[in-house]
Amino acid sequence: MHAQQQFDVIVVGAGPAGSSAALVLARAGLRVALIERGEYPGAKNVSGAVFYAPGLLAELLPTFWDEAPFERYITRRVLTFLGKESAFSLDFRTRHFATPPYNGVTILRPKFDRWLASKAVEAGALLITSTVVDDLLYEGERVIGVQCRRDDGALYAPVVIAADGANSFLAKKAGLQREFSAEEMSLGVKEVLRLGERTIEERFNLTGDEGMASEYVGEATGSVKGGAFLYTNRDTLSLGVIVQIASLAQQRVRPYELLDRFKQHPAVAPLVRDGVTLEYSAHMIPEGGWQLIPRLVRAGLLVAGDAAALVFAAGIFLEGMNFAVASGLAAAETALEAHRHGDFSTATLTGYRKRLEQSFVLQDLQRFRLTPAFVNNERLQNLYPELLCQAAEQVFRSEGRPRKKLGSTILATLRCKVSLWTLLRDGWQAGRALFF
């Protein structure tokens, strides 16, 4: 074995989870290999995103907001229910989210991932790009390294952190993750549109570095289960649809057709008017929640980020990067503990799961474990948004006639399509999933 092929920790995947882990480990003086299949970190992810709770990085990078390539900080959150020709929105904005370390920021992943990985490199990690990891190496039942698709591709370390993204190849090779079903996985189809900084500020009623994150449900994806989003960057918009793969196949609709349909909706078209497409991408998202989380540990191996299905998709919440960073930090702390004791057994590495259980990561996923089923409710997806828009139209319509009370107007609209028993049952499901 060549000396340069031996490391203290190997991290596979230079996304937010992998780079965060590599940064912590390199800072602690360990020899770290950070392996990325793209030409550079973020090269395989061209989508825009919102990074919620970026303050997770503050302990590692105390003034990260002064140098990180953020686009805008989120001071406005919008949830919109789309009917065929109308829209009903809940629009929240606050200046309380406008100070560092911020509640959420929009980013372009190629820029952000590259920056975060560079911090790991500055700390001493070796970044190996354009490299595919084909397999794990074992000594008995313990993982002792990885086999890369290149000459002299065997790299060794007593701990490997698999942060290789959704549908993780390494987690499956290690027997930790089962095959996902089409009902448990979603496909995100996304675009970045150039629009102009001043145009964005005027169109979305923003000032300076303020930004908006908007989520949509209903006609955003037609008869396909899913939703859509629109985020403001500095001088671009990130927008797309996220749809359940099983529903997409059942309805026999092409993903890009759904994206075009979303962009042409009367409530969306004015927002994206004159936008020039710069990037287009698609990628898998593990949105099954608590039920999708694999075994996270075996001797010599930890699984983090999307590879561990740590995505919080709960209707009004759509978060992943903060879960990825938090899991990367927890994986790094566990690997450091294992090195201090010289013990890389499953029993020692199980501390990783315990750390996640003590953090918001597994607590949120467990607390909202019923939400994925609620979000994929056929009526919530394809009926209630339209009925809500119709009810609003009735409330605000002026016809020179005596008005009805709001409750009777809304209930009458809903009862035209849904029985009272179904309404109560769906309300109970919503309460258990989101409120109580």
HUJO-V832449 format. One record per run of one state. SS is the DSSP state (h for helix, s for strand, l for the rest). FROM is the first residue (numbers start at 1). LEN is the number of residues. If there is no record, write none. Layout:
BEGIN
ss->SS from->FROM len->LEN
ss->SS from->FROM len->LEN
END
This chain:
BEGIN
ss->l from->1 len->2
ss->h from->3 len->3
ss->s from->6 len->1
ss->l from->7 len->2
ss->s from->9 len->4
ss->l from->13 len->3
ss->h from->16 len->12
ss->l from->28 len->4
ss->s from->32 len->4
ss->l from->36 len->12
ss->s from->48 len->5
ss->l from->53 len->1
ss->h from->54 len->4
ss->l from->58 len->6
ss->h from->64 len->3
ss->l from->67 len->3
ss->s from->70 len->13
ss->l from->83 len->4
ss->s from->87 len->7
ss->l from->94 len->1
ss->h from->95 len->3
ss->l from->98 len->6
ss->s from->104 len->5
ss->h from->109 len->14
ss->l from->123 len->3
ss->s from->126 len->3
ss->l from->129 len->4
ss->s from->133 len->7
ss->l from->140 len->2
ss->s from->142 len->7
ss->l from->149 len->5
ss->s from->154 len->3
ss->l from->157 len->2
ss->s from->159 len->4
ss->l from->163 len->6
ss->h from->169 len->5
ss->l from->174 len->11
ss->s from->185 len->10
ss->l from->195 len->2
ss->h from->197 len->7
ss->l from->204 len->6
ss->s from->210 len->9
ss->l from->219 len->7
ss->s from->226 len->7
ss->l from->233 len->3
ss->s from->236 len->9
ss->h from->245 len->7
ss->l from->252 len->3
ss->h from->255 len->10
ss->l from->265 len->1
ss->h from->266 len->7
ss->l from->273 len->3
ss->s from->276 len->11
ss->l from->287 len->2
ss->h from->289 len->4
ss->l from->293 len->4
ss->s from->297 len->2
ss->l from->299 len->2
ss->s from->301 len->3
ss->l from->304 len->1
ss->h from->305 len->4
ss->l from->309 len->3
ss->s from->312 len->2
ss->l from->314 len->4
ss->s from->318 len->2
ss->l from->320 len->1
ss->h from->321 len->21
ss->l from->342 len->4
ss->h from->346 len->4
ss->l from->350 len->1
ss->h from->351 len->8
ss->l from->359 len->1
ss->h from->360 len->8
ss->l from->368 len->3
ss->h from->371 len->5
ss->l from->376 len->2
ss->h from->378 len->5
ss->l from->383 len->1
ss->h from->384 len->13
ss->l from->397 len->9
ss->h from->406 len->10
ss->l from->416 len->4
ss->h from->420 len->16
ss->l from->436 len->1
END
